[in-house]
Amino acid sequence: MWSTVKRLRWPSWMPIDPYILLLLGTVGLAALLPARGTGADVASGASTGAIAFLFFLYGARLSTREAMDGVRHWRLHVTVLACTFVVFPLLGLASRGLVPVFLTDPLYQGLLFLTLVPSTIQSSIAFTSIARGNVPAAICAGSFSSLVGIVVTPLLAAALLGGGAGFSADSVVKIVLQLLVPFVAGQVLRRWIGGFVARHKKVLGLVDRGSILLVVYTAFSEGMVQGIWHQVSPVRLAGLLAVEAVLLAVMLVLTWYGAKGLGFGREDRIAIQFAGSKKSLAAGLPMASVLFGAQASLAVLPLMLFHQMQLMVCAVIAKRRSHDPEAVPSQERPAAPERTAVGAASRSA
């Protein structure tokens, strides 16, 4: 198995993860060959089904034992949820003052939406494992955040985005049917398919990345057809990247030192930092498609950029944390290949 992993490694001299290149290529494909008419309907239906299947796999992967181990750390989960759905949105609201100097109003709407979506699941787990943190707690923190976000994110979008998001009872039902119902179905069927999912997790990881690429293509195709890209200039994109870099840095510092101030140990602080500082592309994309409609491509642009930034930065942090003097000796935990940190985490948005 280890020899296979080494053969599949991305070359160490290449600074960009291949999945990031695939995302950029998908955006380029949507710009050159956007889906139109019947093709757009087919792509939309396929992306909806792919995301539903992705959350079904999430449900099938989470074992009852892992859930119970994580539930015991309720203070940790409350802390992560507070970072995800309170601190992040407050920072998003504060960034309103950056309009129009750094951000246009549509980009600000997308940035604010980014702060409302739930945390990631697999990337939080991958980075927590590499840094030798509390993995069971990270599993549950990411899962709880995703489940809570299915309801909380649309409600926050309605309250904070106002007319920018098409919130309605029907939109909540669509999101629940697409995300929560498949997750619950995966939990129910885990008794029969859990072993299969565990044995083929690397192959099934392609579903994670493939579904996200399909949703990205659908959203950006619709944006091209609607002709909204004239609203974004290179200068505005540079301003957006700068703002997001500051946002990520602030959250990484708050989650690490804030958790220390709350009395959490090193392993819990690692789980809080990685679960509380990141946002899920897999959950955010379908929500944006439902809430923003034709404007979804512009609304998810900040989330896409933030997603890539958080993967690259957190990969570096996780590697450094794994060498901390107080870290648990490596022989007491399953080793994780350091150079594949971004690749492992990018399987989940």
C-alpha positions in Angstrom: 0.0 0.0 0.0 2.8 2.4 0.9 4.6 1.8 -2.4 1.3 2.7 -4.2 1.0 5.9 -2.2 4.5 6.9 -3.1 3.9 6.2 -6.8 0.8 8.4 -6.7 2.5 11.3 -5.0 2.5 14.7 -6.7 6.1 15.7 -7.5 7.6 17.5 -4.5 9.0 20.2 -6.8 5.5 21.1 -8.0 4.1 23.8 -5.6 0.5 23.5 -6.8 -1.7 20.6 -5.9 -3.2 18.9 -9.0 -6.8 19.3 -7.7 -6.3 23.0 -7.7 -5.3 22.8 -11.3 -8.4 20.7 -12.0 -10.6 23.3 -10.5 -9.0 26.1 -12.5 -9.3 23.9 -15.6 -12.9 23.4 -14.9 -13.5 27.1 -14.7 -11.7 27.5 -18.0 -13.8 24.8 -19.6 -16.9 26.6 -18.4 -15.7 29.8 -19.9 -14.9 28.3 -23.3 -17.7 25.7 -23.5 -20.5 26.6 -21.1 -23.5 24.3 -20.8 -26.6 25.7 -22.5 -30.2 24.7 -22.9 -30.7 20.9 -22.4 -27.0 20.5 -21.6 -27.3 22.9 -18.8 -30.3 21.0 -17.4 -28.4 17.7 -17.6 -25.4 19.2 -15.9 -27.5 20.7 -13.2 -29.3 17.4 -12.5 -26.0 15.5 -12.5 -24.4 17.9 -10.1 -27.4 17.7 -7.7 -27.2 13.9 -7.8 -23.4 13.9 -7.3 -23.5 16.2 -4.2 -26.3 14.1 -2.7 -24.2 10.9 -3.3 -21.2 12.7 -1.7 -23.2 13.4 1.5 -24.5 9.8 1.4 -20.9 8.7 1.6 -20.2 11.1 4.4 -23.0 9.4 6.4 -21.7 5.9 5.6 -18.2 6.8 6.7 -19.0 8.1 10.2 -19.1 5.1 12.6 -21.2 5.1 15.7 -18.1 4.6 17.9 -16.4 7.7 16.3 -19.6 9.7 16.9 -19.8 8.7 20.5 -16.1 9.4 21.1 -16.5 12.8 19.6 -19.8 13.7 21.3 -18.1 13.5 24.7 -16.2 16.7 23.7 -19.3 18.9 23.7 -17.3 22.0 24.7 -15.1 21.5 21.7 -18.0 21.2 19.3 -19.7 24.3 20.8 -16.4 26.2 20.3 -16.1 25.1 16.6 -19.8 25.9 15.9 -19.3 29.4 17.5 -16.3 30.0 15.3 -18.1 28.8 12.2 -21.5 30.4 12.7 -20.8 33.4 15.0 -17.2 34.7 14.7 -16.9 34.1 10.9 -20.1 35.9 10.1 -19.2 38.8 12.4 -15.9 39.2 10.5 -17.9 39.0 7.2 -20.1 41.8 8.3 -17.1 43.9 9.4 -15.7 43.5 5.9 -18.6 45.7 4.6 -16.4 48.6 5.2 -14.0 47.4 2.5 -16.7 48.2 -0.2 -16.0 49.8 -2.7 -12.2 50.3 -2.1 -11.2 46.6 -2.1 -14.5 44.8 -3.0 -17.4 45.4 -5.3 -20.8 44.8 -3.7 -21.3 41.4 -5.5 -17.9 40.2 -4.3 -18.8 41.3 -0.8 -22.0 39.4 -1.0 -20.0 36.3 -2.0 -17.5 36.9 0.8 -20.3 37.3 3.4 -21.8 34.0 2.1 -18.4 32.3 2.5 -18.5 33.2 6.2 -21.9 31.6 6.6 -21.2 28.1 5.2 -20.3 25.1 7.5 -16.9 23.7 8.1 -15.2 21.0 6.2 -15.2 17.3 7.1 -12.4 15.4 5.5 -9.8 18.2 5.3 -10.3 18.9 9.0 -9.8 15.2 9.7 -6.7 14.9 7.4 -4.9 18.0 8.9 -5.8 17.0 12.4 -4.4 13.6 11.9 -1.2 14.9 10.3 -0.7 17.3 13.2 -1.4 14.5 15.7 -4.5 16.1 17.2 -7.9 14.8 18.4 -9.1 13.0 15.3 -12.4 11.6 16.6 -13.3 15.1 17.8 -12.4 16.5 14.4 -14.6 13.9 12.7 -17.6 14.8 14.7 -16.9 18.6 14.7 -16.9 18.6 10.9 -20.0 16.4 10.7 -21.9 18.4 13.2 -21.0 21.6 11.5 -22.2 20.3 8.1 -25.5 19.1 9.6 -26.2 22.3 11.5 -25.2 24.4 8.5 -27.9 22.7 6.4 -30.4 24.8 8.4 -28.4 27.6 9.9 -26.6 28.7 6.7 -29.9 29.5 4.8 -31.3 31.3 7.9 -28.2 33.4 8.3 -28.2 34.1 4.5 -31.8 35.3 4.8 -31.0 37.6 7.8 -27.6 39.0 6.6 -27.8 38.9 2.8 -31.3 40.1 2.5 -32.3 40.4 -1.2 -28.9 39.0 -2.2 -30.0 35.4 -1.5 -33.3 33.9 -2.6 -34.3 32.5 0.8 -37.6 30.8 1.1 -39.0 27.7 2.8 -38.7 25.9 -0.5 -35.0 26.7 -0.6 -34.5 25.1 2.9 -36.4 22.0 1.8 -34.2 21.7 -1.3 -31.0 22.0 0.7 -32.3 19.5 3.3 -33.3 17.0 0.6 -30.0 17.3 -1.2 -27.7 17.2 1.9 -29.3 16.0 5.1 -31.5 13.2 3.8 -28.6 11.5 1.9 -26.4 11.8 5.0 -29.0 10.2 7.2 -29.5 7.5 4.6 -25.8 6.8 4.7 -25.9 6.4 8.4 -28.9 4.1 8.3 -27.2 1.8 5.6 -23.8 2.0 7.2 -24.3 -1.4 8.9 -24.3 -3.0 5.4 -22.1 -0.8 3.3 -19.7 0.7 5.9 -17.1 -2.0 5.3 -17.2 -1.5 1.6 -16.8 2.3 1.9 -13.9 1.9 4.3 -12.1 -0.6 2.0 -12.5 1.6 -1.1 -12.1 5.1 0.5 -9.4 6.1 -1.9 -11.4 5.2 -5.0 -14.6 6.7 -3.5 -12.6 9.8 -2.8 -12.7 10.5 -6.5 -16.5 11.0 -6.0 -15.7 13.8 -3.6 -13.5 15.7 -6.0 -15.5 14.8 -9.1 -18.8 16.0 -7.7 -17.3 19.4 -6.7 -15.8 19.8 -10.2 -19.2 19.1 -11.7 -20.9 21.7 -9.5 -18.2 24.2 -10.3 -18.7 23.6 -14.0 -22.4 24.0 -13.7 -22.3 27.2 -11.7 -19.7 28.9 -13.8 -21.4 27.8 -17.0 -24.5 29.6 -15.8 -22.5 32.6 -15.0 -21.0 32.7 -18.5 -24.4 32.4 -20.1 -25.8 35.2 -17.9 -22.8 37.4 -18.8 -21.9 38.4 -15.2 -18.1 38.1 -15.5 -17.7 41.7 -16.7 -18.2 42.6 -13.1 -14.9 41.2 -12.0 -11.5 42.8 -12.9 -8.0 41.5 -12.0 -7.6 44.4 -9.5 -10.8 43.3 -7.7 -9.7 39.7 -7.7 -6.3 40.8 -6.1 -8.2 42.8 -3.5 -10.5 39.8 -2.7 -7.5 37.5 -2.3 -5.9 40.0 0.1 -9.0 40.3 2.2 -9.4 36.5 2.3 -5.8 36.1 3.4 -6.4 38.4 6.3 -9.6 36.6 7.2 -7.9 33.2 7.2 -5.0 34.5 9.3 -7.4 36.0 11.9 -9.4 32.8 12.2 -6.3 30.6 12.5 -4.9 32.9 15.3 -8.3 33.1 17.1 -9.0 29.4 17.0 -5.5 28.4 18.3 -5.0 31.0 21.0 -8.7 31.3 21.9 -8.9 27.5 22.5 -5.8 27.8 24.7 -7.5 30.6 26.7 -10.6 28.3 27.1 -8.4 25.6 28.7 -8.2 23.1 25.9 -5.2 20.8 25.6 -2.9 20.6 22.5 -4.8 17.8 20.7 -8.2 19.5 21.1 -6.7 22.9 20.1 -5.5 21.3 16.8 -9.0 20.0 16.1 -10.5 23.3 16.9 -8.1 25.2 14.7 -8.6 23.1 11.7 -12.3 22.6 12.0 -13.0 26.1 13.1 -11.0 28.0 10.5 -12.2 26.4 7.3 -15.2 26.5 5.1 -16.7 23.7 3.0 -16.8 24.0 -0.8 -18.9 20.8 -1.0 -21.6 22.2 1.2 -21.4 25.8 0.1 -21.7 25.2 -3.7 -25.1 23.5 -3.7 -26.4 26.0 -1.2 -25.3 28.9 -3.3 -26.9 27.3 -6.4 -30.2 27.2 -4.5 -30.0 30.6 -2.8 -28.4 32.7 -5.6 -29.7 31.0 -8.8 -28.1 32.7 -11.9 -25.7 34.7 -9.7 -24.3 31.6 -8.0 -21.0 31.6 -10.0 -20.1 35.1 -8.7 -21.3 34.3 -5.2 -19.1 31.1 -4.9 -16.0 32.7 -6.4 -14.8 33.9 -2.9 -15.5 30.5 -1.5 -13.5 28.7 -4.2 -10.5 31.0 -3.6 -10.7 30.7 0.1 -11.0 26.9 -0.2 -7.7 26.6 -2.1 -6.0 29.1 0.3 -7.0 27.3 3.4 -5.8 23.9 2.0 -2.3 25.3 1.2 -1.9 27.2 4.4 -3.3 24.5 6.7 -1.0 21.9 5.0 2.0 23.9 6.1 0.6 24.4 9.6 -0.2 20.7 10.0 3.3 19.6 9.0 4.8 22.0 11.5 2.4 20.9 14.3 3.5 17.3 13.7 7.0 18.2 14.7 6.0 20.0 17.9 8.1 18.8 20.9 4.8 18.0 22.8 3.4 16.0 19.9 2.5 12.4 20.5 5.3 10.1 19.3 4.7 9.0 15.7 4.8 5.3 16.5 1.7 5.7 18.7 -0.4 7.0 15.8 -0.9 6.0 12.2 1.6 7.9 10.1 0.3 10.2 7.4 2.5 11.1 4.3 3.4 14.8 4.8 3.8 15.7 1.2 0.3 14.6 0.3 -1.3 16.8 2.9 -3.1 19.1 0.5 -4.0 16.3 -1.8 -5.6 14.3 1.1 -7.5 17.3 2.4 -8.7 18.4 -1.0 -10.7 15.3 -1.4 -13.3 17.2 0.7 -14.3 20.7 0.1 
